[in-house]
């Protein structure tokens, strides 16, 4: 079976102009251009137009970015529809573990484990972990490592069946 790659880019904070989202957009674009792959992402990841890359934006309510699990589920449905066999995840390093887990779980929910594989973009490790946190983000949890860890600690130990209900 021929491999067809799709890029899934998760925002890290709000708005699109903060360093983390600008960086994620650039990485997603480079990866998409390299593999001639479409991108599935959020409005706060603004991909430069005119590069010949197809970008599918998830539906979000103004001022209310979608939860990670909803993005993951949408990405898997998008991948199935487009016959994508590999999802390359572009996310801030602190968020990456959860993005990978949620996409993997969404693949299981769709019973697509034999059709779709998931991997992390290696280029993400080139960015210093502290640079992901932006004090000018309007989401307090992405402004500092301390704020992020306060929330993530709970999510790391929470059973997935509870997380699914919280993420709705």
C-alpha positions in Angstrom: 0.0 0.0 0.0 1.3 3.4 -0.9 2.0 5.8 2.0 0.0 9.0 1.9 1.0 11.6 4.6 -1.2 14.2 6.2 0.0 16.9 8.6 -2.0 17.6 11.8 -0.9 20.9 13.5 -2.2 21.7 17.0 -2.0 25.3 18.2 -0.4 26.1 21.5 -2.1 29.1 22.9 -4.0 32.0 21.4 -3.8 34.1 19.1 -2.1 33.0 15.9 0.5 35.8 16.3 2.3 34.4 19.3 5.7 32.8 18.8 4.6 29.2 19.5 1.8 29.2 16.9 3.9 31.1 14.3 6.6 28.4 14.8 4.1 25.5 14.5 2.7 27.0 11.3 6.1 27.3 9.8 7.0 23.7 10.7 3.7 22.4 9.4 4.2 24.3 6.1 7.8 23.0 5.7 6.7 19.4 6.3 3.7 19.7 4.0 5.8 21.2 1.2 8.5 18.5 1.7 5.9 15.6 1.3 3.3 17.4 -0.8 0.8 16.7 2.0 -2.4 18.4 3.1 -2.7 20.0 6.5 -5.4 19.7 9.1 -5.3 22.4 11.7 -6.8 25.2 13.7 -7.4 28.9 12.9 -4.6 29.9 15.2 -2.1 28.0 13.0 -2.0 30.3 10.0 -0.5 28.7 7.0 0.9 31.0 4.3 -1.4 31.0 1.3 -0.2 30.5 -2.2 2.1 27.6 -1.5 -0.1 25.0 -3.2 -0.8 23.2 0.0 -4.4 22.2 0.9 -5.3 23.3 4.4 -8.4 22.1 6.2 -9.4 24.2 9.2 -11.4 22.6 12.0 -14.6 24.2 13.0 -14.2 26.3 16.2 -16.4 28.8 18.0 -15.0 32.3 18.2 -12.9 32.6 21.4 -13.2 28.9 22.2 -10.5 26.7 20.6 -11.4 23.1 20.2 -10.1 20.5 22.8 -7.2 18.3 21.8 -9.4 15.2 21.6 -12.0 16.9 19.3 -9.1 18.0 16.9 -7.7 14.4 17.0 -11.1 12.9 16.2 -11.6 15.3 13.3 -8.1 14.7 12.0 -8.7 10.9 11.9 -12.1 11.3 10.1 -10.4 13.7 7.6 -7.5 11.1 7.1 -10.0 8.3 6.4 -11.9 10.4 3.9 -8.7 11.5 2.1 -7.2 7.9 2.3 -4.2 9.2 4.3 -2.1 6.4 5.8 0.3 8.4 8.0 -0.5 11.4 10.3 2.5 13.5 11.1 1.8 15.4 14.3 3.1 19.0 14.7 2.6 20.2 18.2 4.5 22.1 20.9 6.8 19.7 22.8 4.9 20.1 26.1 1.6 19.2 24.3 3.0 16.5 22.1 2.4 13.5 24.4 -1.3 14.3 24.6 -1.7 15.0 20.9 -0.1 11.7 20.1 -2.2 9.8 22.6 -5.5 11.5 21.5 -4.8 10.8 17.8 -3.9 7.2 18.6 -7.1 6.8 20.6 -9.2 8.4 17.9 -7.7 6.0 15.4 -8.8 3.1 17.7 -12.3 4.6 18.0 -12.6 4.6 14.2 -11.1 1.0 14.1 -8.5 2.3 11.7 -5.3 0.9 13.3 -4.4 -1.0 10.2 -5.1 1.9 7.9 -3.5 4.9 9.7 -0.2 5.3 11.6 0.8 8.3 13.6 4.2 9.8 14.3 5.7 13.0 15.8 7.5 15.5 13.6 11.2 15.3 14.5 11.7 19.0 13.7 9.9 19.9 16.9 12.9 18.9 19.0 14.9 21.8 17.5 13.0 24.3 19.5 13.9 24.9 23.2 11.1 23.7 25.4 10.8 27.0 27.2 10.3 28.9 23.9 6.9 27.2 23.6 5.5 29.2 26.5 4.4 32.7 25.5 3.4 35.3 28.1 1.4 37.1 25.5 -0.9 34.1 24.9 -4.5 34.7 26.0 -4.7 31.2 27.4 -3.2 31.3 30.9 -2.2 27.6 30.7 0.2 28.3 27.8 1.9 31.4 29.3 4.3 29.4 31.5 5.6 26.0 32.3 4.1 26.3 35.9 0.6 27.0 34.5 0.9 24.2 32.0 2.1 21.6 34.5 -0.6 22.4 37.0 -3.2 21.3 34.4 -1.2 18.6 32.6 -0.4 16.7 35.8 -4.1 16.0 36.3 -4.5 15.0 32.6 -1.6 12.6 32.7 -3.0 10.5 35.5 -6.7 10.7 34.5 -8.1 7.5 33.1 -8.9 8.0 29.4 -12.6 7.1 29.8 -13.0 10.1 32.2 -10.8 12.3 29.9 -13.2 11.6 27.0 -16.1 12.9 29.0 -14.2 16.0 30.3 -13.0 16.8 26.7 -16.5 17.1 25.3 
